Amino acid sequence: MKKYVFFLMSLIILSCTTEDDTVSNVKSSDQISLKTTNEVSLVKAWTAYGNYRGYTSYSRKFTVRVANLNVDKTVSIFHEKIDGSWEEIPLAYQFNIDDQNEIWTGESTNEGFGVSQIYGNEFVVKYEVNGDTYWDNNNGENYTMSRQEGYFFAQPDLNVSVDADFSSIFYVPSYDQNSINVTVDVRNLAPEKEVGVVYTTDGWQTQDYFSLTYRAFWNNGPLFLVQSPNNFGVERWTGNVQVDKAANTVEFAVVYKVNGQEYWDNNYGKNYTVAKRFYN
């Protein structure tokens, strides 16, 4: 199958500083110096909150692109805390987009009975490599997300994105078949739209398609509740289809059709692959 182009990583205005320009104890965005750099940029971020019978959960997830300047590097989210101090949330390398750029991701989850919120609303991206520190602080404004937003798309050209944490394939004994479930977020570009999944179970010798359904509210169990479109104009779409029980993996890409255009998320040309989960 043709590998569909996901989206062009836009070069947004970022900020840069070196180790001599300390940013510890940052209280506001104007304390991070402004320089233009293309070394690091936030791709997307997620926040969610839920409370059920006293069990509370706070979740934050981040996806970041960095220029591959050296093997030895660290990438993190420099995040405001409720008490006004700032703390780093480390990110981990995921894969190379190409020879020059990498994707790093990370998350922070705080949950349990009687837990309190740790992080405030503001954060920036920090990238340390070759003795230098580069920042994406949203052009001096810092990024801001409250505790229950769902996804924010930082890249202007990012219009559709698979949430791999909630996409899976598992065997359903009652049907004696597998079921593939896909969760996708799209930028609300127009009221009329179609979101669908192109998938294969045989290495693209054959392929099939199924449509996703808009979710005005989305929850992960009783804990998280996200409204869509959210404050950033991002909607959540979900769907599933039954496939042959002999299929242990499914490879797929997502297409978003709106305003006469098609936008694809094929995981930067790699497509997404989900493996079977077993439920008794």
Disulfide bonds with the S-S distance in Angstrom:
none
